[in-house]
Amino acid sequence: QVQLVESGGGLVQPGGSLRLSCAASGIIFSINAMAWYRQAPGKQRELVADITSGGITNYTDSVKGRFTISRDNVKGTVYLQMNSLKPEDTAVYYCWTSRRLGYPEYWGQGTQVTVSS
């Protein structure tokens, strides 16, 4: 059974930082692509960042230069380091994984990130 367990969300002031973690089990982590999505109230879920099994990363334009996605294949964990946070980054952040296009996709339960003074 595949499980993705996110942690690290919370309340932070504008300009602050948070690091999200997603611990995966039930998959061969090293060969899976991993990603972080987010969904703000009243908006569609959007891709924030993804990382291939080989470590190639991709970011949505609004977070480039502020967020960094990384993975630890030994720990089976993917991270999202978020710096210079803005109120518009407020959302529920979800961890995602799949082996490749056409394979099953799996989601975590989400972790709330709130950026507010």
N, C-alpha and C positions, 0 to 999 in steps of 0.2 A: 504494500500500500504506500502510495506516494504521499509524503507530507512536506509542506513548506511552512516554516514557522518564523514569522517576522518579529522583530523586536527593535527597540531604539527610538520609537516615536515619542512625541511629547509636545509641550508648549515651549516655545523659544521666542525671544525678542527679535525684531528685524535686525539683520546683520549678524546674527548668531549662527551657530553650527550644530548639526546633529549627524550621527552616523547610524544608519539603519543596517540591520543584519537579517539575513534569511538563511536559516539552517535547513538543509534538504536531507530527506531520507527516502529510501525506497527507489532510488534511481542510481544509475552509474553517473555520478555527478560530473566527472571529468569530461564526458563526451556530450553533455547537454549544454545547449545555449541557456543563458539566464537573462532575466530582464527585470526592471522595475517599471511599473505603471503607476499612475495616480488618477484619482477621480475627485474632483471638487464638487461641492453641492450644486446641483442643477446643470452639471456639465458632463460630457462624455468622458469615459476613461481614455487616457492618453498614454502613449509610451514616453517614458522619461529617459531611460538609458538601457542599452543591452550590451551583452558581452558574449562572444562566441566561445566555443570550447577551446579555441586556440588563443583566446585573449584579445581579440579585436573588439574595440568598443565603438559605440555609436550613441550620440546624444541628441535630444531634441534641442532646437536652437535656443529656447528660453533658459536652458540650464548650462549651456556650454561655458566653460571657464569657471563655473561655480560648483558643479557636482562632479564626482568621480566614482565610477563603478569599478569594482575589483572582485576577484574571486580567489578563494583558497581551496584548491582541489583536495588537499589533505583533510581539511576540516569539513569539506562539503558545504561551504558557506559562501554566499555572495553578499557584498557590502555596497552601500551607497553613502559616500561621504558628501554631505551637503553643507556648503559654506555660503556666506553672504546671503542668508535666507531672506526672502521677501514675503510680504503678506500674501501675494498671489501664489506662493508655493504651498499654501494651506490646502490640504487634501488628505484623503486616505491613500496610503501608498501600499501597493500590492506587489508581491514577488511572483514571478512567472517562470516556467521552464518548459522546454520541449526538446526532444532530440534533434528534430529538424522538421522542415515543412512537411505537413501531411501526417505527422506523428501526433499522438495525444498531447494535449496541453494541460498543465496543472497550475493552479493558483493558490496562493496563501490566503489567509483570512483577512489580511490588511492591518495596517497600523496607522493611527491618526497622527498627522503632523499639523500643528497649528502655529502660525507665525503671527504674533500680535504683541503690541506693547501694552 
